[in-house]
C-alpha cells in the first residue's frame, strides 16, 4: 500500500544518499514530490514489480534485501540508502532479477518519468546507476562462470543426489562365499548386513581379501565373523561435502546412507565422489598418501590453494573448509613422518606429533603457519634426541615447502624446547596453569588447543584430560587468562565506527583474524577450559556450552553467527587477494563491503564485545585491571 511521502523528511534523507546527495535543491524537491512509500515484510519477494504506470526505482529507506537471478544465484545484498530496480528502470529488467526482503523494510519508489528527467539533466546521476548495474552483472557473471574445478557436482548438494540406491544387503548368517557371489553378480564392492531392516555391519571387497583370502578362512565362514560392526554412516539430508570429509577423516571408501527413520537406503563410494570431481579433498588426501618422496609431495600440494579457493566460491562453510585443510594437513604430516622413517629408520619409541592452534581446532585457512611439537613416550637419551631432531626437521621442512610456513614464534617440533616426554609435557602444562605469568598466558592461548596428528591417541587424550581437570580447579588461572584475553577488544570506536589500522602496509584496513575471529576463539577456549570441554573446535565448544548451561543461548548463537560471518569474510578476502596478487592476506578494506555488510560487521563486533563483558563478570570480576 502506498502513501504520499513528507517532502522535507525525504529531502533530508536524500541529501545523505548517493547519488542524490550531488543534486541541487530543485532536483531533490522534484524527486521527493513524486516519491511513494512502500512497506515490505520480511521474506516477501518484490520481483522488482512493474506497476501499470511503468518501472520504478526502489530506494531503501530502512531495511535489507538481496537480489537474485532467475536461477536463484545471489547477485547482491543491499541495505539503507541503496537502490534496486535499476535494471527495470533502465532496460525493463531483461535479467529477470528478483528482490527478497531480509527484514521488514521501508522503501521509496521513484517513477521512470521523473528518473529519466533527472538523468537527462544530470549525466553523472545516470552514470552512477549504469555503473551500479554493470557491477551487479559482473557479480552475476562471476558466480555463473567462475573457473571452479568441480562442475559435475555441487558440494552443498545432498548425498542422496549422488548415492547408488540399488541397495545390496544380506543377513548375518550368510556365508562369505554366498556374499561374494552376490556382490559379483550385482557388480558392487560392498554389501550391508541387516537385522530387522536395521544396519548392523558392512563387508567390502577389501575385507574379503584381507580377512578371508589372506587368512585362508573357509568359504562357509559366517559373514558376521568378518564384517565391520556398526559402520559409519550419514543421513540422506547430509551434504556431499560432509561425505567427503567423513570419508577422508576416517579413511573409508564406502559410506552407507540412511533415511530419517534410520533405515539404509543407499551407498556412496570414494569412486562415486572422485568420478564426479576432478579436484576434491578426498582425491588430494589420497594422492598425498601415495607419494614416495618430498618433491612429489610438494608438487601435489601445489593444487591446495586452487582446491580451497574452489570451495570458497562454491559457498562451502568455513567449518567444512577448516576440516578439509585439517584432513589434508594430517595426511601430509603422516606421510612426511612415514618418509622420514624410511630415511632414518623406525622410531626408537612411540611418540605423538602434536599440533596446536588453528590446526588443532580444525580451523585453518590459506596461509596458516605451523604450530607443532613432539611428545615422546619416555625421556630420550642422546642418540634418541638426535633421531627425533632429524625427524622433526624433515617434517617441518616438508610442511614449509608444501605451503605451511614455519612458525615465526618457533613453536615447532624442531625447537628442542618443544620435544618432551609425556610426563614432561604434563608438568609443563601444570606450570603454566599455576604460574599464570604473561608468557604462560601467551602459551595457553596457543598450546591449550591441542590435538595429536600422528601417534597413539590415548597419551594425547590423557594430557588433555589432566590439563582440563587442573584448569577447572584453578579459578585464578581462569581469571588471569580471561583478563589477558580481554586486553584485545573488537575494533569499534566512538559512535560504533570501525577502528582501522592507522599505519603500515595495511593502513585503513581491518585485521579480521586478530581483531575478530581470535577474540571469539579466546572466549570459547576460556569457557571450554572452565567446563572441561574436550572439543577444540570453536563452533563445537560454543554448542556444547549450551548443553552444559555455561552460557546463554543468545550469547552462543551470537558468537557462532559472528564466527561464521567473520570467517566467511576472511576466506573471501583471502580468495580475492590470492586471485589479484597471487598471495594470501586476511586484511579487509571495509570500503569494499556493501552497506548491509558493514552494518552486519559492526553488529558482529558489538556482539563480541558484549560476550567479553559477560566473561569478565563470570571469570575475572574482582581482579585488578
N, C-alpha and C positions, 0 to 999 in steps of 0.2 A: 504494500500500500504506500502511496506516495503522498508527500505534503510539501508545501512551499517552504523554502529554507530562509531563515533570518539572514538578510544580506550582510549586516555588519559582522555577525559571527563568522560567516563563511569567508568573507574577505580577510579577516584576521588569520584564519587557518591557511588560506591560500598564500598569504604573504610569507609563510614559513615553509612552503611546499614547492619543490622543483617540479616542473619548470615555471609554474605560475608565479613564483616569487620574483621572476625577472620581468614581469609585465607591469605596465603602468596602471594607475588607479582606474582609468576609464575602462581598460580591458578587463580588469578584475571585476568591476561593477557589472559589465556586460555578462561575464560568465556567471557571477553569483546570482544575478536576477533570473537566470534561466535554469538554475540547478533544481533538481528534485532530490529528496532524501528517500532512501530505501533501507529497511531493516531486513537482515538476512540471518536466519537461525543457523546454529552450528550444524555441519554436515549437509546443509542444503546446497544442492548444485544449482548454480545460476545459469549454467550452459551459455553464458555470455549472450543472454536472450536479446533478440531484436524486436523491439515494440513496433506497433503499426507505423509509427512516425519515423522509423529507421533506427540504425545502430546508435548506441550511446557509449560514452566513455565513463567508466566507473572509477571514482576517486575514493580511496579508503579513508574515511574519517576516523574510524576506530574499529579494530578487528584484525583478523588474519585469514589469509586464503592461500590455496595452492592451485596452480594452473596445470592441467593435464591434457595430453594429446588424445586423439581418438583411440589410440592403442593403450591408453592408460599410463603412459610414461610421464614422469614428473618433469615439467618444464621449468617451473619457478615457484617460489614461495614469497608471499607479499604481506606487508603489514601497513600500519598507519602511514599515510602520506604517499603511498604508491598507487599505481593505476592498473586496471585491467580492462579488457575490451578494446585494446589498441588495434589488434588485427581486425576486429569488426569495424571500427570507425574508419580505418584506413582502407581496408580491402574486403569488407564483409566476411571476415574470418574464414579464409579459404582453408586454413589448417584444421578447422573444426575443434578448436580448443574448448575445454570445459573448465569452469572455475568452481571450486568447492570451498565452503566456509569452514575454517578450522575452529572457529569460536563464534559466538553471537556477535554480529558485526553491523556497523552502520556505514553506508556508502552514499556519496553524492553522485548523481547521474547528470552528465552533460550531453546534450543532443548534438548530432552531427553538424547541423547547420551552424550553430554557434561555434563549435570546434573549428569548422572549416573557415569561418570568418576570421577568427583569431589567427589561425595558421597562415592565412593569406597575408595578414598584416605583420606577422612576426615569424619570419622564416626559421629563426633559432628555436621557436616553440615547436614547430613541426619537426625539425631535425632531432629534437630530444626524443620524440615518440617513435620516429622511424628508427633511430639508433637503439632504443629500448626493444622494439620489436625484433630488430636484427640480432640483438644479443640473445633473446629468448629462442629464436630459431636456431642459433648456433648451439645453444644448450641442448635443444631437442635433437639436432643433427648429431651432436657428440654422443648422446645417450643411445641413438639408433645405430651409429656406425663406428663406435669406439673399437679399436682393434683388440678386443678381448680374444683369448685363445681357447675359450670353451663355448663355441657356438652351438654345439649339439644339445647341451642341456644347461639349464639354469640351476645353479647350486641351491637356490632357495626353493626350488620345486619340491613337492613331497615325494617320498620314496616310492609311493605306490604308482607314480608315473613311470618308474624305471624297472620295478621288480618283475620277476617272472612269476606269473600267477598260477601256472600249472604245477601245483604243489605235489611233490613226490614224498610219500611217507610210508612208514611201516610200524609194526609193533615191536615191543621189547623182546619178544620170544623168537623173532625171525632169526635165521642163521645168516652168517656173513656171506655164505655162498648165494643164498636167495636174494639178499640185499644187493650184492654185486651184480647179479643178473638183472635185477630191477633197475638199477642205476644205468647199466649199459643199454638196456632197451629204451630207456627214456632219454638217454644221451645227456645225463646230468652228472655233476661232480660232487653232489651231496644229497643226503636224504635225512628227513626228520623222523625221529622216533616219538610216537604219540601214545598217550594213555588217556582214555576217556576224552578224546579230542583235545587234550592239552599237551603241549610240547614238553618232553622230559629229557630229550637228548638230540644230538646231531652226529652224523657219521659222514666223513668226506673221503674222497679218493685217496688223499694223503694219509688218512688214518688207516685205510685198508693196506696201504703199502708199508707203513711204519709199524703198525700194531698187529697185523696179521701175517703178511708175507715175510717181513723181516724177522719175525719171531717164530715162524713156522707153526702158527696156530692151525688147528684142523678146520676144515670148511664148515663143519656143523657147530662152530662156536656161536653161542647166542650173541646177537648184536648188543645186548645190554652189557656184556662184559667189556666191550671195547669202545663204546660210544663216549662222546664228551657229554657229561651230565650238565643240566641246567645251562645251556649255551646262552651267550649274549644275544640280545635281540633289540629291535626297535619297533615302535608303533607305526602304523601306516601314515599317521599325520606328521611324522618326523621329516626333516628336510634331507635332501641328498647330501648337503654339507655335513649334517650330523652323522650320516652313514660313513662318509669319507673319513671323518675324524675318528670315529669309534673304531673303524677297521684299521686305521693307521696306528692308533694308540695301543690297541690290543693285539696287533699283528695277526689278524684273522682275515680269511679270504671268503668266508661265507657268512652272511648275516640274515637270519630269519626275520620276517616282518609279521607282526601280529595285528589283529583287529582290536577295536575298542573293548571287546569282551575277552581279550587275551587268547584268542584262537589264532593259530598260524595260518596266514593266507598267502604267503609268497616268500621269495628268497632274492636277495641281491648278492652278487658275487663281485670280487675285485675285477674280474674280466668285464662284467657289465659296466662298471664305472670307467675303467681305462679305455674301453672301446668307444665310449662317448666323450672322452676328454683327452685332448692332446697334451694338456698341461694341467695336472691335478696334484694336490698334496700327496695322494696315495702313490701316484706314479713317481714323483720326485723322491719321496721317502724310500720307495722300493729300489730306485736306481742308486741312491746313496749307499744302501746296504750291499749293493753288488760291486762297488768299485774296489779295486785291489791296490790302489796307490793314491798318494795325496794329489798329484797333478790331475788325475781323473776326477777326484772329489771336487777340486777347485773348479774344473770345467763344468761339472754337473750343477754345482751351486750357483753358477752364473745365471741360471734360469730363475733363481729365487725372487729377485726384485720384480720380474715380469709376472710371476705367479701371484705375489702379494698385491701388486697393482691391479691385476686382473680381478682378484677377489674384491678389492675396494670398489672398482667401477661396476661390479655386479651386485653391490649393496649387501655383501656378506657382513654380518655383525662383527664389531671389534672383538667380542668374546671368542667367536669362532676363528677369526684371523689370528688371535693370540694363541689359540690352541694349535692351529696349523703350524705356526712358527716354532712352538714348543716341541711339537712332534718331530718336525724336521731337525731341530737343534739336537734333540735327544738321539735321533738316529745318527746324526753326524758325529756327535761325541762318542757314541758306542762304536761306530765304525773306525774312528780315529784311534780309539783305545785298542781295538782289535788289530789294526795295522801296526800300532806301536809294539804290541806283544809279539807280532810276527817278526819284528826287527830286534827287539831286546829280550825276547823270551817271556815265559809266563811270569806273572807277578809272584813275588815271594810270600805274599799273604793276601787274604781278602781285603778289599778296600772299596770305598764309595767315592765316586766323583760327584761332589755336592755342587749344586747351583743355587744362586741366591737372586734376590731382586725380581726383576720382571720375568725372567725365565722360570724361576721357582713359582711365580704366580700364574704362569702361562699367559702373560700379558705383553709379550714382546711386540715391538713394531720394527719397521725397517730402520736399520742403523743402530739397534740396541747393541751395547758392548758386552764384554764378558764379565761375569761375576761368578767365580768358581773356586773350589778348594778340594783338597784330598782328606778323607778320613780313613785312617788305616786301622786294621784290626788290632794291632799292638804297636807299641813304641818301636820304631825301626832302629836297626844298627847302622853303622856307617855304609856298609855295602847296600843295604836296602834303601837308605836315603838316596844314594847315587842312582839306583834303579828308578825310583819314583820321580826324582828330579828330571831324568831324561824323558820319562813317560809324560810328565806334566808339560814339559817344553814342547814335545811332539804334538800333543793335543792342542795346547794353546796357540802354537804357531799355525797349526792346521785350521783352527777356527778363525783365526785372524785372516788368513788368505782365502777362506771360504766366505768372507763377508761379515764376520762377527768380530769387530775391532777389539784390540787389547783394552783392558780397563785402565783409564787414566789414573785411578787411585791404587793400582796394582793389587786389587783384590782378585788374585788368580792363583791357581794351583802351583804356578812357577815360583811364587813368593814363599820362601821357607817358613814364614810366619803362619801360613795357612795350610801347612801339611802337618797334621797331628793325629794322634791315636784317638780312639773313641772316648777314652777316659779324659784325655787332654781337652778334647772339644767340649765335653760336658763341664769341665772345670772352667773353661774359658767363658762359656755362656753364663755360668753361675757368677763369675766375677763381674761380668757386665751388668747383671741384674742387681748385684749387691752394691756395687760402687757408684753407679749412675753418674759417672764423670762425663764431661762433654764428648770425649772421644768414644766412651762406651755407648752413649746415646746415639751418636752417629752410626756406630757399628750395628746397633739394634735396628736401625731403620733399614739396614741392608741385610744383615745375616739372619734376622728373625723371620724373614720369608725364605724358607729353606726347603729343598727337595733333592732327592738322590736321582741323578740322571743315569748312573751306572752303579752296579753292585747290589748286594743283598738288601732287601727293603727293610728288614727288621731293625738293624742298627740305626738307620736314619729315623725310623718311627720312634724308637726309644729315646733318641736325643731330643726329638721334638716334644714327646710326651713329658719328659722330665723338665724340659725348659718351660713348657706351659704351666706345669704344676708349680714350679718355682715362681713364675711371674704372678700367678693368681694369689700367692701368699705374700707378695711384696707390694703393698699399696704405695710405698714411697717411690719405688721404681716406676710404677704406672703413672703416678702423679708427675714425676720429673719428665718422663717420656712425653706425656701429654703437653706439659708446659713447653718443652723444647719444640714439639711439632707445631704448636700454635704460634711460634715466632714467625712462621710464614703464613700470611693471610692472602685471601683472594685479591686480585688487582682491581679493587673498586675504590675510587676516591670520593671526594665530596660530591653530593648530588648524584651518587651512583654512576659517575663517569668511569670509564675504563682507564686504568693506570698502565701506560705502555713503557717499554724500555726507553730510557732517555738518552743513552749514548751508545756508541759502538756500532758493530755491523748490523745489529737488529733494532736500531733506533726506530721508535714508533711502531713496534711490533709486540705481540704477546707471546710469552713462553707458555704454551699450552701444557707442557709436561710439568714443569716445576711450580707454575702458578695456578695449576688447576688439578690435573689428574693425580699428581703426587700427594696433594692435600687430602684427597679422598682415600687414597691408598693408606696414608698415615692413620686416618681415623678408623678405617676398617681394621688395620693391624692392632691398634691400641685396644679396641673393643674385643678383637679376637683373642689377644693375649690375656685380657681380663676375664674372659669367659671360657678359656680352654678350647677355643675353636681350632680344629686341626686343618681345616681347609686353608689354603694360602691364596686362593683366587679372591680378588676384591669383591666381585659380584656375589660369589658364594658366601663369603664371610658376612656380607650385609644381609643376605637372605636368611642365613642361619641365626643371625642376631634376633630376627623377628620370632623365630621358633623358640628362642630362649628368653623372649620378652626383655632383651637387654637394651632395646632401642625402640622408639615408637615407630609404627608402620609408616607414618607420614614422613619421618626423617629417613627411614630406609628407602622408601620409594623416591624421595627427592634426591638422595645421594646416588642411587642406582641410575636414575634418569640423568643426573649430572655427569656421572662417569661415562655413560654411554654417549651422551651428546659430545662431551669434550674429546673422547676417544675417536669418535667418528670425524670430528673436525680435524683432529691431529692426523689421522690416516689420510684424509682428503688433502690436507695441506702438504703432507709428505709426498703424496702421489703427484700433486700439481708441481711441486718443486722438482721432483725427480724427472717429470716429463719435460720441464722447461730448462733445467740446469744440469741434469744428469747426476745430482747428488741429493741427499736427504736433509730436510730441515723441518723442525716442528714449530718454528716461529710463524705466527699468523699475522698478516696485515688486516686489521679489522675493517678497513675500507673496502675490502673485497667481499664482505658479508652483506647480505640483504638487511633491510631494516628489521625484518622479523628475526633473522638470525642474531643480530646484535642485541635485540631485546631479550631473546632467549638466553644469550650468553650472560648478560647482566643478571638475569633471574637465576641462572645456574650458579654464578659466583655468590649471590646473596644466600642461596640455599646452603652452600658450603660454609659460609661464614656463620650462619645460624647453627649448623651442626657442630662447628668448632666451639661455639659458645656453650652448647649443651655438654660437650665433652669436658670442657673446663670445669663446669659446675659439678659434674659427676666424679671426675678423677683428680682435678688439680685445685679444687676450692680450698683456700687457706694457705696454699703455697705462695711465697713471695714471688713477684714478677722478676 
